[in-house]
């Protein structure tokens, strides 16, 4: 995948002062400070909505791996190559001259005193804290997760609607988590079911099999289990989670080749798609959902989505379309088709709802 230069780091510090934590993903609020972690800051020369960019990793309001506290900071957990970690990210408008990528090393060595407030906002100041064995990995890879490698060259609005959406969401970037299996499991759980059903399964499985988040994380947060743990979940717990055999077998099969799947962020889009779809049970929709999040693929279209073709058709053409019609409408944006669909999801039009909605199934009653 084509990568842009990394975001410039402003300050790399030692232990962080303990920050306030929220009581839980469902209802965040202030809590007692916890042990020290690591902290790092970046001053970005462009506007960035951190919450919006990271929200693609949130799986429902009660996601045990994602929370937003009362201060507006985003909390995420992750099983990194170095072990479990907890990340807290907050941001604010930066009041300093825009920093070029060439200035990054000088600014990092000079420290925070080199940053002098100067006039109106010139970008975004991002401050991150991390805890656990995976803390350093999370901080090292946070710029990519926030869109530091997002290459927007060649992205031009071809119609007034997209131009307006770009203006409204100029602070949106496509990031990459670089954790494929953590994007794969919830994507498989969301196959051909309503979101509420998939989110319920994700929450049940993380609470039961995930380990508590390191550091002063909001109460109830969990780290995604390792592929080895997923592969050993007994059939009755899949049933209790409301996951039938097809989806559970897909996750178990993927867990057996998780090492090869984690190579995908460094592969071309075509090769990454091919490798993902070599796993039985993973098709075009699931592959795209994984690559959007783990590899930051700005062109991965979720073909097969229940609602997306209707939203794209109604926004760009004023009519309901199917997958083929959606791809025709997105053809002028080749290379950035996911970026356009993301903008449409955030602010596009929706057709009137006249037909029946998908029902929530409960496999636990079967």
Beta strands, then each sheet from edge to edge (+ up, - down):
strand 1: 9-15
strand 2: 38-44
strand 3: 66-68
strand 4: 74-80
strand 5: 83-94
strand 6: 123-131
strand 7: 211-212
strand 8: 222-223
sheet 1: 1+ 2- 6+ 5- 4+ 3-
sheet 2: 7+ 8-
end
